[in-house]
Structures are given as structure tokens and as C-alpha cells.
Amino acid sequence: MVNLPDTLAWLCRIPSPTGEEGPIADAVSVWLEQNAKSARIRRYNNSLVCELGRSGPHIVLAGHLDTVRTLHDGPVRIEGDRLYGCGASDMKAGLALMLAIASHNPCADPLRITLVFYAAEEGPYATNELELVLESDPTLKSADFALCLEPTDNALQLGCAGTLHAQVTIRGKSAHSARPWEGDNAIHKAAVLLTRLASIEPIWKEISGLRFAQVTNATTISGGRGRNVIPDAIELNVNHRFLPGVSVDEAKLQLESIVSSCGEVRFVDLAPSALPFRDNPLVQLLIDAGVRAVEAKQAWTDVARFATRGIAAANFGPGSQSQAHQRNEWASVSQLEQANSLLRSWLCACSQESTLRL
């Protein structure tokens, strides 16, 4: 059995910002070759697939190798119950659990488990390498269930909101700021759309007993040519988080309706939503294993990418959601150990395939 804190600290010491995952993919590949002797390992660019076992339900455990760039006031270290390091919560704690499973299958009857360590999750949807892995690896098409080990504070989070980002351009006409009547101020024109966005209340919907919210926000703004020039254009990034069950095309129409005649819309990133799979027997087994809570996933994760391929999926993992992308990010060591125990109990229950109707 691996030492989980040591394994997490080792992972955190390997820098892996999005786009620079090569070194950690190399290191994890070597680790698997040395510690998971019977595993079948395949590599796709900077992503890895590791097959364990051959019988029972086919379970995928998935985690991304990349992190965002964060600031830290000291080296990777443990202070009390906290392990500090870039990506400690999001989501190298989940990766540490995957390596622990690789080194020691918890089931008396070896369960068919596939571990997917993938790159570029923190970037745009289109460049996320999980897509490459799912397209390239034929064994994943037979998966019965996928668990994304994103930080959830050891809660089970079902479904996920979809997300789209749109660049909205509001155009005017430039002029000297001393003679504004000769131009058309794009910044002032943006006030109409900004006021509209500010007035939008969350739209709540209960799905499978869980409450999800649809929200729309301006997240960046840029424009202007100079401090003495009436601006002829301004650009907003508008992020629309839409409800499970709403398609990407429907979400695009929703945003276009909000913007209306205020500006030109160009969609730059589109990611689908996913419905909860609360009635799936493997989900129920995970609930029975003792998760801290059952919640709606009020964010986007790759459960949606699995769901679009007909693979039931959910979110569960150690790590605090509040620590994701934070300065001096940390993960709880005790929470990591609890997640390991719970995950192993669940996998053993899943190995009893005769009790399941998938």
C-alpha cells in the first residue's frame, strides 16, 4: 500500500500547469510501470490509460494531471492536517487515490478498473485531452460507470451544469473625447447589456431531488483606444451556466436572447451539461458506502463528456472545493485517508456484479 500523503506531496512537487503536462505524465507512467505490475498502460500524447482487472462492472476512475498556475509562499509541505502544494486539492489528491488503487486492487475478485490520467482539463473544452483518450482508446467504450475524482470535500456530486463562453462585441464610433457628439461611445452603450445582466436572477430547477441554478454573468471587459478617444468597440466575455438537460444549442439561443440587439455574439467555448444518474445502482452503492453528502454539481466537470457517450458518471473526491485555484492551496490529509477508505469499500461492493442491473 502506498503512503497517501507522501504520494500526494510527490505529485505536487512536479509542476504541471496546463500545456506543460509532459513531465508529470512521464513520472506517473514510470510509477505505474514500477508499482502496478499487472497493469496494461497506454499513452495518448500527455494522457495515460491504465487497465486493472478483467471481470465485473467496468469502472473508470478519471483525474486530470494539469493545474492552474497559483502562488505559494513556501515549498510543498505538511503542517498539521494540511498538505500545501499547487494542485493539492484540484486535483492531485484524487490522482493520489488513483495511484493507491493501481498499486493495490482492493477487491478479492479483481474488478475491471480503468484509470485515466489526462491533460488539459483546466483549458478550453475543445483541447481537453480526455476527448482524445475517449476517441482513441477502444476499451473505454465498454465502461459501465465513470467517477471523476474532482474535489468535492468527500461529497457525492451528481450531474453538472453546462457552460458556454461568448465574446460579445458592442460597436460605436470613435471621436475625440473633446467632441463626443461626433462619435458613438461603445462603453456607454454597453450599460444597457450590463444592466440587463446584473438584473438576471438565478433560475433554479430541481432534478432528481437536487437543486441546480442557471446563471449568466459578464466576467471580463476590454475596449477603448486611448484616454482622449471615444471608444468605437468594447468586448465582454459572457459566461452562461445552463441547467442539466438543456442542450448546447438551446443554451446558445438563451444567451443570444439575453444579448438581443445589444451586440454581436461569437461563441468561444461550449461544454454540455449532464443529468444526474441518481438511480444508477453504482451511484446507490457509492451513497451506501458513506459519502459525506449527496449534492448537485453547480459547475462543469467531465462527467458531461462521459454522459454524452452514454456512460453514467458522477463526481467524488477528496480536496476542498474552496481551495481550488487558490494561493497556498492545500488538501486535508485526514480527508484524503477517508476518501481512500470509502472508495475502496465502494469498489469492493461494485465487484459483486450479480447484485447489479446495469
N, C-alpha and C positions, 0 to 999 in steps of 0.2 A: 504494500500500500504506500502511496506517495504521501509526503508531508505537504498538506494543502497550503499552509502559509508560505512555506519555502518555495513551492511551485508557483504560487501567485507572485511572490516577490521576484522570482526569476523571470517570469513573463513581463512584469512591469519594468525590469531593467533593460529590456530590448525595445528601443524606440520603434514605434510602428505607426506614425501618422499616415493618414490616408494618402495613397500614392507611393508610399515607401515601405510596403509590407514584405519585400523580398527577404530581408534578414530574419524576421520572425517566422516566416514560412519555412525558411531553411532550418532554423533552430528547432521548430516544432516537428518537422519531418525527421530530423535526426533523432530527436527524443522518442518519437513513436517507433522508429526502427529499433531503438535500443530497449524500450520498455514495453512495447506491445508486440511480442514476438510473432504471434499468430495472425496479426492484422494484415489486411490487404490495403495497401496505401497507394493512392493515385494523386497526381498533382495536375492542376489546371492553372497555368500562369502562377499567381501567388496565392492560390487556394488549394486546400488539401481535402481529400476524402479518405476516411479510414473505416474499413468494414470490420466488424467484430461479430462472431457467432453466425449461425446459418439457419436457425429454426425459430419458430414462434412469430408473433407480430413483428413487422419491420418498423423499428423506431428510429427516427432521425433526431440527433441532438445537434443543434446548429449554433455557431457563435462566430462573430466577426473578429478578425485579427487586428483591424485598424482602430486607431484612436483619433480624437481631435487633438490639436496642439493646446496644451494647457501649461500654466506656470506653476512651479513648485519651489518652495523655499528651503528644500533640503533633499537629500537622496531618498531612494526607496528605503523604507524602514517600518518597523512595528513599534508603536507606542501604545501600551495598554491593549485594548481590543481593536485598535485601528491600524490597518496596514496602508501606508501612504504611498502613492505612486500614480503616474499617468495611466489612466485606463483601469485603475484598480476596481472600480465599480462598473464602468462601462467599457468593455465587459470582460476584462481579463479574469475576474472572479469566476465567471461562467466557463471560460476556457480552462481554468484550473480544474474545475469539476469534470470537464470532458476528458482531460488527461488522466485524472484519477480513475475514471471508468475504463479508459483504454488500458491502463496498467493492471486492472483487476476487475473482471466482469463479476458483478455481484450475484448473478443468478446461478443456482445449481444446474438448471437446464439452460445452457448458453442461449441467450436471447439474441435475435438478429438486430444489432445496433449499428447504425452508420453515423459516424461523427463527421461533421462538415465544418472545417475551419476556413472561413472565406474573407476575402479582401474587399475594401472599398465600400463598406456599408454606410459610412458617415458622409459619403459624397452623393451625387445625384443618383436617382433611381436607375437611370439607363446604364451607368457604369459600374453598378454594384455587381461584384463577381459571383454572387450566388446565382445570378441568372446564367452565367457561363457554366457553372457547375451543374445546374439542373438541366441545361440543354445538352451537356457533354457526357454526363455520367448515366449510363442506362439503368443502373441498379436503383437509382433514386425514384424512378417512375413507379416502382412497386411499393413505395413507402405507405404504411398504414397511418402513420401519425408523425408529426414533427414538433419538437419542443425547442423554441428559441430561448436560449438562456440569457436573455437580456436582464438587466437589473430590475427586479420587482419587489425588493425587500421580502423575498420568500412568499409573496402572494402569488396566486394563480390569476393571470390577467388574460381574459378571453376577448377574441375579436380584435379589431383595430380600426381606427378612423383612417379614411383615405386622405391624401394630401395632394394639393397642386399649388404650384407657384406660377404666378403670371406677372410679366412685366407690363405695366400699364403706362403708356406714354400720353401725356397731356400736352398738346401743342398750342403755342401762341405766336407772337411776332416780336422780334427784337426791336429795340429802340434805345435811344439814350435815356438814362433814368431822369434826366432833367426835363425831358419832353415825353412823359409816359403815354400821352394821348396818341402818339404816333405808333405805338406798339400795342401788344396784347399780352398781358403778364400771365405766363403759364403757371407760376407759383400761386398767384391769386385765384386762377381758375381751378386749381387743384382743391381749393377749400370746399367746393361742392361735394366732391367724391370723399374727401377726408371726413367731412361732417356726416355723410351717409354711412361710411364705415364705422365711425365712432358710435352711431346710434343702433347698430345691429346687435341685438341681444342673442345669447346662445340659444340654439334650437335643441331642446332636449327630447330624447326618444328612448323609451325602454325597449330593449331587445333581449329576449331570453332572461328576463328578470334583472338586467343590468342597464344602467343609465349612461347613455352616450350623449355628447354635445357636439353640435355642428357650429363652428366659429370661423369668422373671417376677419383678417387683420392686415393692415399695412405694416410691413416690417422694415423696409428700407426706403429712403427717398434721396434722390440726387437730381441736380439740374442747375442751370444758370451758367452764364458766360463770364461774368465779372461783376464787381460790386457796383459799377455805374452803368450796367446794361440791363434793360428789361429782358427777362429770360424768355426765349422762344420755345423751350421744351423743358419738361420735368418728367422724371421716371419714378414710379413707385413699384416696389415688389409687394404684391398682394398674395398672402398665403391663405388658402381656403381649406379647412379641415372638415371633411364631409363624413356623413354618417355611414356606418356599415349597411350594406345593401344598396347604397347609391353607387351607380356606375361612374367611371371616369367621364364618359360623355355627358351624363346628367350633371355631374359636378361642374363641368366646363360651361354648360348652359346656365347653371346657377350663378356662376361668377360673372358671366357676360351680362346677365340680367341686372346684377348689382352695379356694374360699371356703367351699363347702358351707353348713353351718348357722351359720357364724361371723358372718354379717352380710347386709345387704341390698345387692344389686348393681344399679347403674344405669350402663349404658354411655354414655359421653360423647363418644367419638371412636373411629371404626372405619376402618381403612385396609387394603386387601387386600395379600396377598403376590404375588410374581411368580416364576415359574420362570426359570432361566437359559435363554437361547436360544443355547447354545454351538454347536449345529450349523447355525445360520443362516449362509449364505455371506457376508453382510456383516459378521458378527461375525468370521469367519475372516479376511476381508480386513483388518480392524482389528488383529487379532493379528499378521498378517504385516507390517503397517505398522511394527511395532516398539514396541508398548506395553511399559511397564516390567515388568508382571506381569499375570497373569490371576487374579482373586480372587473370592471370594463377597462380595456386598454384605451385611454384617452390620448392616443398618439399613434404614429405609424410604426410598424415593425414588419419584418419579413414574413410574419405569419400570412400576410396578404399574398406574398409571392408563392408560398406553398398552396394557399387556398385557391388561387387562380388555376392551379394544376390539379385540383380535386383532392388535395392532401389536407386532411384535417390538421390543424396546428393551434398551438397556444404559446403563451409567454410565461416563463417561470425562471427565476434565477436569483442568486444572492447579489448583493450590491444594493446600495441605496439609490433610488431614482434621483433624489435631491443632490447627489454627488456627481451625477453625470456632467461632464464638460466643465467642472469647477476647478478653480485654483486650489492646490493642495488636496486634490481628490483622494478619498480613502474608501476602504471597504472594511466591514466588520469581520473579524476573524471568527467570532462565535457564530455569526450568521452564515458564514461560508461553511463551517462544520455542520450546522443544522441543515443547510441545503443539501449537503452531501448525503447525510443520513436519510433525508426524505426522498431524494432522487433514487437512491439505491433500493429503498423499500418499494417505491413505485415500479421500478424496473423488474424487481422480483415478482411483483403482482402481475405485471404485464406478461411475464413468461408463462403464466398459466393460461395459455391461449384457449383451452377448452371452455373457459368460463366466459369468453368474449364473443360477441356477434358483431363483427366489424362491417 
